[in-house]
Amino acid sequence: MTGFGRKASFVAGTALVSAHVAGAAMAQDFAYVNDHADIAPLCGEEPLRVALIDGYGGNSWRRTAFAELEDEAGKCDNIGEVTYAEAGGDVQAYNAAINGFVAQGYEIIISYTDFGDAAIPAYRNAQMAGTTMVPYFSDLSGRVGVDYAANPYEDAFSAGRIFGEWVGETLGEGTTVFLGGLAGSASSVTFLDGYKDGLSGYPGIELLDDNFIVTNWNPADAQKAVAGLIAKHDHIDAIASDYGVTSLAAVKAYEAAGLDVPAMAFIATNNEYSCKWTDAKAAGEAWPQLALSGTTADVRFALRAALAARNGIENPEPRALVAFPFANSEEGLDPLCDPAMPPDADLSSSLPIEKMEALFSQ
């Protein structure tokens, strides 16, 4: 059983989440991240090399995103090379990687916006040098066509607000925390701001920490952080996060402490988490959960936006992207679990199943 080809059931089967998404995006156009335009009319004929740069790499989400980029680029015969670099959380190394690919003459550079607006000068220099520069994931304050060619972004604020409203409606009253990534991460800050906005209509829900809990998007760090939260607070009723791996680490921390798992709301799921929840449900021990997912496909939107900009073609897709509802226990939508797939696999990915299997067999 896989997660591919079920877009209609994800959208139609989750009325609560869909209503929140629609309300959050009412003033803007958006695309669900599993609803892709045809790249063929955008490819052009110019021989191209494409580079993807992450501020922080190494986790399964980043690996899957690069595989999605390779898969999408493979649909254009004129793209001869797709390469990757990551900066280990260092903004100077990130900027240096951008400058290096510009110096090597790469026509397109796509970068994850780990450092937010702080990297705009590097983006601008690349754009001015003739490279088609496309930062993606966070909504930046720069100017399209000047500081970068395009900036498709995950509507993290709306996702966070959906989480907050879901927690408020599911629990009514209780306590909660938000798990983020690297200290100061722009996307985690935006998720948390949306979460606070969603919770604002539910005075019975108390946010125990005004800042997000740093996990570095690393399972060991996340489990340690949640163990610390368990020791610090008498009770936590709900945990929201911006990465499914950290949510899985939170579940393991509660299991290690011999405590019931709180309600979980998160984005970007994985097979291990889904199978763990499915097993818990079979044993009558499942916890409430909401999972929005499919975000590894955001990079496909970035490539199509880059090609449209480089070739002077109107981009057929909006900038704003919304993760689709992958699981919602309150609406009877269970996550997909495939024991034959690796624990790290994200069954919400837009990768063909054979490429997903190849990725995680390496």
C-alpha positions in Angstrom: 0.0 0.0 0.0 1.4 3.4 -0.9 0.4 7.1 -0.6 0.3 7.9 -4.3 -2.8 8.5 -6.3 -5.0 9.4 -3.4 -5.1 13.2 -3.7 -8.9 13.3 -4.0 -9.5 11.4 -0.8 -7.0 13.6 1.1 -8.8 16.7 0.0 -12.4 15.6 0.1 -12.1 13.4 3.2 -10.9 16.1 5.6 -13.5 18.8 5.8 -12.2 20.4 9.0 -8.7 20.9 7.7 -9.8 21.9 4.2 -12.0 24.6 5.7 -9.1 26.0 7.7 -6.8 26.0 4.6 -9.4 27.7 2.5 -9.9 30.3 5.2 -6.2 30.9 5.7 -5.6 31.3 1.9 -8.8 33.2 1.1 -7.0 36.3 0.0 -4.4 34.5 -2.2 -4.1 31.8 -4.7 -2.4 28.7 -3.7 -1.5 25.2 -4.9 -1.6 21.9 -3.0 1.8 20.5 -3.1 0.7 17.3 -4.8 -1.0 19.2 -7.6 1.7 19.7 -10.3 1.7 21.7 -13.6 3.3 20.1 -16.6 7.0 21.0 -16.8 7.4 20.2 -20.5 6.3 23.6 -21.9 8.7 25.4 -19.5 11.9 23.5 -20.2 13.2 25.5 -23.2 16.1 24.5 -25.3 19.1 26.0 -23.6 21.5 23.5 -22.0 21.1 23.9 -18.3 22.8 22.9 -15.1 20.8 23.1 -11.8 22.2 23.2 -8.3 20.2 22.8 -5.0 21.7 24.3 -1.9 20.4 23.6 1.6 21.5 25.5 4.7 21.2 22.3 6.6 21.1 18.8 5.1 21.5 15.2 6.0 18.0 14.3 7.1 15.5 12.2 5.2 13.3 15.2 4.2 16.2 16.9 2.5 17.3 13.7 0.8 13.8 13.2 -0.6 13.5 16.8 -1.7 16.7 16.4 -3.8 15.4 13.2 -5.3 12.2 15.0 -6.2 14.3 17.7 -7.9 16.2 15.1 -9.9 13.0 13.4 -10.9 11.4 16.7 -12.1 14.5 17.8 -13.9 14.7 14.5 -15.7 11.6 15.5 -17.6 13.6 18.2 -19.4 16.1 16.8 -22.0 18.1 20.0 -21.9 18.9 19.8 -18.1 22.2 17.9 -18.2 23.2 18.1 -14.5 21.6 18.4 -11.1 23.9 18.8 -8.2 23.7 19.4 -4.4 25.4 21.2 -1.6 24.6 21.8 2.0 26.1 24.3 4.5 25.9 22.5 7.8 23.8 25.3 9.4 26.5 28.0 8.6 25.1 31.0 6.7 28.6 31.9 5.5 29.1 28.4 4.0 25.6 28.8 2.4 26.5 32.1 0.8 29.9 30.6 -0.3 28.1 27.7 -2.0 25.9 30.1 -3.9 28.9 32.1 -5.0 30.7 29.0 -6.0 28.0 27.7 -8.3 27.6 31.1 -9.8 31.4 31.1 -10.5 31.0 27.7 -12.1 28.4 29.1 -14.5 25.4 27.1 -13.2 22.3 28.5 -15.0 19.8 27.8 -12.2 20.4 27.7 -8.4 17.6 26.6 -6.1 18.1 27.1 -2.4 16.1 26.3 0.7 15.5 29.5 2.7 17.1 28.3 6.0 18.4 31.7 6.8 15.5 33.8 5.7 16.1 37.4 4.6 19.7 37.3 5.8 20.7 35.5 2.5 19.0 38.0 0.2 22.3 39.8 -0.6 23.8 36.5 -1.9 20.6 35.8 -3.9 20.8 39.2 -5.4 24.4 38.9 -6.4 23.6 35.6 -8.1 20.6 37.0 -9.9 22.7 40.0 -11.1 25.4 37.7 -12.3 22.9 36.1 -14.8 22.0 33.0 -12.7 18.4 32.3 -12.3 18.2 32.3 -8.5 15.2 30.7 -6.8 15.0 30.5 -3.0 12.1 28.5 -1.8 10.0 27.4 1.2 9.9 30.7 3.3 8.2 33.9 1.9 11.0 36.4 1.7 10.8 40.2 1.7 13.0 40.7 -1.4 11.8 41.7 -4.9 11.1 39.2 -7.5 13.1 39.9 -10.6 15.7 41.9 -8.6 16.8 39.9 -5.6 15.8 36.6 -7.1 13.9 35.2 -10.1 11.1 33.6 -8.1 10.2 32.6 -4.5 7.7 29.8 -4.2 6.9 29.3 -0.5 5.3 26.9 1.8 2.5 28.8 3.6 3.9 27.9 7.0 1.8 30.5 8.8 -1.4 29.0 7.5 -0.2 25.5 8.4 0.6 26.6 11.9 -2.8 28.3 12.2 -4.4 25.0 11.1 -2.5 23.2 13.8 -3.6 25.7 16.4 -7.2 25.6 15.4 -7.1 21.8 15.3 -5.6 21.5 18.8 -8.1 24.0 20.1 -11.1 22.2 18.6 -9.8 18.7 19.5 -8.9 19.4 23.1 -10.9 22.5 24.1 -8.5 23.1 27.0 -5.0 22.0 28.0 -1.4 22.8 27.5 0.8 22.7 24.4 4.3 23.4 23.0 5.8 23.8 19.5 8.9 22.0 18.3 11.0 23.8 15.7 14.3 23.2 14.0 17.5 25.2 14.2 17.7 28.1 16.6 16.4 31.1 14.8 15.1 29.1 11.8 12.9 31.5 9.8 10.4 28.7 8.8 10.0 27.5 12.4 9.3 31.1 13.5 6.6 31.4 10.9 5.1 28.1 11.8 5.0 29.2 15.5 3.5 32.5 14.7 0.7 30.8 12.8 0.2 28.3 15.7 -0.2 31.2 18.1 -2.7 32.8 15.8 -4.7 29.5 15.6 -4.7 29.1 19.3 -5.8 32.7 19.9 -9.4 31.7 19.5 -9.1 29.0 22.2 -8.4 30.6 25.6 -8.5 27.2 27.3 -5.3 26.2 25.5 -2.0 27.4 27.2 1.2 27.6 25.2 3.8 26.7 27.7 6.8 28.4 25.9 6.5 31.6 23.9 9.4 30.4 21.7 9.7 27.2 19.7 11.7 24.3 21.2 14.9 23.9 19.3 15.4 20.3 18.0 17.8 21.0 15.0 15.4 18.7 13.1 17.5 15.9 14.5 15.7 12.9 16.2 18.3 12.5 19.0 18.2 16.2 19.9 14.4 16.2 19.6 14.0 13.2 21.9 16.3 14.8 24.5 14.4 18.1 24.2 11.1 16.5 24.8 12.4 14.4 27.7 13.4 17.7 29.2 9.9 19.1 28.6 8.4 16.0 30.3 10.6 16.6 33.3 9.8 20.3 33.5 6.0 20.3 33.0 3.5 18.2 34.9 1.4 17.6 31.8 1.5 18.5 28.1 -1.7 17.8 26.2 -0.6 18.6 22.6 2.7 18.9 20.7 2.9 20.6 17.3 6.0 20.5 15.2 7.3 21.5 11.7 8.9 18.1 11.0 7.5 14.6 11.4 10.8 13.2 12.5 10.8 15.4 15.5 7.2 14.4 16.2 8.3 10.7 16.1 11.1 11.5 18.5 8.5 13.1 20.8 6.4 10.0 20.7 9.4 7.9 21.6 10.2 10.2 24.5 6.7 9.7 25.9 6.9 5.9 25.4 10.3 5.8 27.2 8.8 7.7 30.1 5.9 5.3 30.3 3.4 8.1 29.6 0.4 8.4 27.2 1.3 10.2 24.0 -0.3 13.7 23.7 -2.2 14.9 20.7 0.2 15.5 17.8 0.0 18.0 14.9 2.8 18.2 12.5 4.0 18.6 8.9 6.2 16.3 6.8 5.5 12.7 7.9 7.5 9.5 7.7 6.7 5.8 7.4 7.9 4.8 10.9 5.6 7.3 12.5 2.7 6.3 10.5 3.2 2.6 11.2 3.7 3.3 14.9 0.4 5.2 15.0 -1.3 2.4 13.0 -0.1 -0.2 15.4 -1.2 1.9 18.4 -4.7 2.2 16.9 -4.9 -1.6 16.4 -4.0 -1.9 20.1 -6.6 0.7 21.1 -3.9 3.1 22.2 -3.8 5.7 19.4 -3.4 9.4 20.2 -5.2 12.2 18.3 -3.2 13.4 15.4 -3.2 15.8 12.4 -0.5 15.4 9.7 -0.1 17.8 6.7 2.4 16.5 4.3 3.8 16.3 0.8 6.2 19.3 1.3 9.2 17.5 -0.3 7.6 18.3 -3.6 7.9 22.0 -3.0 11.3 21.9 -4.8 9.5 20.8 -8.0 7.5 24.1 -7.9 10.8 25.9 -7.5 12.3 24.3 -10.6 9.3 25.0 -12.7 9.3 28.7 -11.5 13.0 28.9 -12.3 12.4 27.6 -15.8 9.5 29.9 -16.4 11.5 32.9 -15.3 14.6 31.9 -17.4 12.6 31.3 -20.5 10.4 34.3 -20.2 7.2 32.2 -19.8 4.4 33.1 -17.5 4.5 30.8 -14.5 1.3 28.8 -14.5 1.5 28.1 -10.7 1.0 30.5 -7.7 3.8 31.3 -5.3 1.9 30.0 -2.2 2.0 26.2 -1.5 -0.2 24.4 1.0 0.6 20.9 2.4 -2.2 18.5 1.9 -4.0 16.6 4.8 -2.3 13.2 4.9 -3.9 12.0 8.2 -6.5 13.4 10.6 -7.7 11.1 13.4 -10.7 13.4 14.1 -11.9 13.0 10.5 -11.2 9.3 10.3 -8.3 9.7 7.8 -5.6 7.2 8.9 -2.0 7.6 7.7 -0.6 5.2 5.2 1.8 2.6 6.5 3.9 0.3 4.3 6.1 -2.1 6.3 8.0 -3.0 3.1 9.3 0.6 2.9 12.1 2.0 5.0 11.2 3.9 8.3 12.4 7.2 6.7 10.2 7.0 3.7 7.6 9.7 3.3 4.6 8.1 1.6 3.2 11.6 0.8 6.1 12.2 -1.5 5.5 12.9 -5.2 8.3 10.5 -6.1 7.3 7.4 -8.1 7.4 4.4 -5.7 10.4 2.7 -7.5 12.5 5.9 -7.0 11.5 6.1 -3.4 12.7 2.5 -2.9 15.9 3.3 -4.7 16.5 6.4 -2.6 16.2 4.6 0.7 18.2 1.5 -0.4 21.4 3.6 -0.7 
